[in-house]
């Protein structure tokens, strides 16, 4: 009995040692692939790339901002921050300083998009995300507003966002149900709504003909009733939408 208890105790000790060894190995395998983010601020781009490589990281400097404190060409900010632990090969996003703002923001309100773009880019400025405002009182595509404003000081980024004037959208309405009307009634309603009749089929499966514009064609269609239409009733239509009819003789 005593020998059995000793054997069980030895087996338990071996199991515990094996589990502890496995946990240590797993912890080392997991954390051995992690690195601590260094501080890249104040380094030049080439220095930051070298430091990132030495720590098993990558660095991307796609953003640029003005700074009265950090000299031009040096790292202004980074993400993730210094001290965070990440996997090896992690890409650190960094912003490069452009130094103090020395470029005057020009006035581009009222200019065409092309003229505004040339005006900004020749000063080394970028075009921000465009925004559009439908208006009927301004030349289409003229610049209505800009951010930052002309002559602004203390600008953070070399980027100017523009608001463009665009034509107002055509008025939209639901396509009426014209089935059951005579073709003459339906065609008159279509014309009054600013729509355009483009074809008429005389029976289900019949080939569509061109628009009925001649006197003879109109006379033949005068005694017909609308049995089908395209766009269907309830569809969203605007001025100029093309309409096709299917008709049958009364």
Secondary structure, 3 states (H helix, E strand, C coil): CHHHHHHHHHHHHHHHHHHHHHHHHHHHHHHCCEEECCCCCCCEHHHHHHHHHHCCCEEEEEEEECCCCCCCCEEEEEECCCCCEEECCCEEEEEEECCCCCCCCCCCCCCCHHHHHHHHHCCCCEECCCEEEECCCCCCCCEEEEECCCCCCCCCECEEEEEEEECCCCCEEECCCCCCCEHHHHHHHHHHCCCEEEEEECCCCCCCECCCCCHHHHHHHHCEEEEEEECCCCCEEECCCEEEEEEEEC
